[in-house]
Amino acid sequence: MPVEKSDVTVIGAGIIGICCAIFLQEQGFKVTLVDRDPPVMGASKGNAGHFATEQVLPLASPQLLWQLPSILLNPLGPVAIQWRYIFKIMPWWLRFLRQMSKRKYQQNSQGIAALNNNALVIYQELLSRTGLKGLIRSQGSMLVFETQRAYLSYLKQLEVMQAHGVQYELMSGAQVLKSEPALNTNIKAGIFFSDTWHTINPSQFATQLFNYFRRAGGQFKHAEVLELTRKHNDRQQGIKIKTTMGKSWWVPRVVLATGAWSKPWVYQLTGKKIPLDTERGYHLHLQGLQNVISIPITSGERKFIMTPMSEGLRLAGTVEFAGLSLPPNMRRAKMLLPHAQALLPGLPEQKISASQCWMGCRPSLPDSLPIIDEDEGVYFAFGHQHLGLTQAAITALLVSQLVTRQRSEIDLSPYRLSRF
């Protein structure tokens, strides 16, 4: 059996896998990326483009517990479960509910904040090396409220966020409208987060990072991985990779950056069952609306985000639990338009086409933390939920430090596989 001429094979060519490949390549490794899809598909292509370093709070919060019944009963609300998936998702939800204790909530917040507080610094260094700063805007982002009640309720969360280093500025409705005059005059208040970025084209951003990897000598194999086998003997050590290319090969190290599809690979390689599921996210892209707003704006009540991009205005958000195989419910993409029209009353009427709607699978663990860990030549980099774009560079740095046995930038204990 041939031995692949590669020191590390990274499985998964999304933003996480691409960044891991770059960081490992810069450590002197020969790196191969493998994916069944072309590079930069899935969530790396269709995300909101928001580097959301302000989002340090896990989804499982004590406040959410009492809101869940009303939220879940609304099929077009911010969180939904397709009825055909209810029984499959129940074990995940039970674990999710157990994360709502005050102690767990604090621990999980600390774990998210440790990644987010380092995220943009590491990205800044990466962008300096790759020359991709032109696709990034660093003017911050805003959270707006249509009711004073929702605003005052959110202030309690700000105290936790501030304790984790999140910088913000409180704004009156008048200040919000002065900054973003296209917004509805019913906006009562806002919160400006200065230390956040957005990309004007998420697909192009990740694609150019991939191209940088290729120009530096990286390999890409467009093939579906069918089997991963770990073997140790006197002659060979490493992982056997079997793909649809019709041959198998051995590599000494594998990085699993397979997102929502990681669960069976972890079991195949370690025998461990992890509570990984997917939050299906939707977007609606309004082409030709480039200058309506200047920064990403999130609705406090409606739970969705509007991001200005080079090819229009992207509306994204909402969470749907329906697994990996059920067909998308594009009503969840289309429902974003009336929400946007409520916040931006000057938006022209839109006839929505299928090409404007998108659905992608976010890998989600009950504690809102990723798995960043190693196990005898296998390195894990998945489970970033809706923060994959935000945490890609810091995750890649941590993985490269694991591979090279360097001291990690931050404490990795919150992200260990063994926590499950």
Steps between C-alpha positions, in 0.01 A plus 500: 500500500646840404596758758367842412774758450346720764577566864143597587169438326222743591154360429255779432564801275280752676636807675619296803679239290656757268637704790635183666671405173662843469629510858641147476658578164668804652648270764680313223261209449392368163124526521220346296138614519228247420130570450212333319382845389694777329675733745296758689157348487248472781508744790831650387326627188163608633571638847405850615855627451511630858811442714285486811751540782232661715303175511657343807178367650405133440158419360413295809425779746278504812294780341421286194338219699174688561486633144539162326133393488384818325804504271466140388125525440559760227600310182648817348653635821872538577529135610308210346504120497362312202246257643655206311822561695360544850584154635850499352588835653366422850826356643683813382234723656524322834874568504431857391262555792764371742732779382260766631618490860674813622832317541493346153389829346796682654747230396373491143506879474863500609584239237338699218656826616849350513474420128325821399737728690791362298316457170559834327862534612585169333292589194682833474831318480361254244358776281831685509672191360233419242414851385124462541425810705303648211214258563469599867323794660576583863245771580321291764141377518175596667218334691171693484174480694147595402371486858638647818406181686724282281783750531484516879483121520814469286698729729527211748684296237733794432633474853618144429639602163690791650653267760639298208661804338233599248520872417173679426328837488137560595306706247167679512253457219598840365868406499424175318305684231771761460751222441272289276228728360335225292376328816141531615429796725339263753846383616514574870865424577813331377831354609812560292776239512821660377729194499322302229558457126309390198602376159336641191512159331532188720534263205774705335677549834527125566578425135791741498636339816473165321682642198777628729536147637526357149753759381721409794509137385195353670313214337126457466321171432138525390379167635262362758662324794343157543702358786761603754702228674769549759777239518824460690764239427873474440466586134239774494341750734227742415155512348382321189275712283267334253321729254292490185818555300536122497805458717602515864808656653667551835575837655668564836251767615139591424308813595123455515344829396184335377248721676152358547611170338767427764305270731548168312869570439563556870326173581688314226838624623449511877189294577357803677146626438473877513178705526550685173203621301439776251335839523384566148544866413332686216578815309322720250721710276355825363710585197569860401447645848860579590471832684186471711692455826872537573558231765339170606178566693331238715144520627467438872139386468498333158829309548643552154787699349536725195849528354603740222700317233659578166217334310206608711346470843511162672230406749593207721415333825244274659567146619335183376555151634432253221820301457713456192271316261156663511433746217536870583196705593562813294207673667751564776718692254208690348362598841810716550375752244202635699726525804747708299220715357382570856845631593570661162168643379662644189591159358348452155256217444679176417397208285700222662666244275639162602856622438462758777419236764759282669524247782812369671577270793675637806669239721356540848588349835274552806749724681562733199871416507701335222720194532867593459705202608727212395501122529806312373549671168139612458429869561148634547382842383122512476182593686527879475126546462430849355853624579698304242605807302582689820709225660667347193840666532539451876390137461759449226773646720402270788496195272843587362630534857359158585667344197836665569482438876527868574341661802141590411398862471213438743392224737348221289322315779154649420520357146616147576327203346499332840246749641224283348 
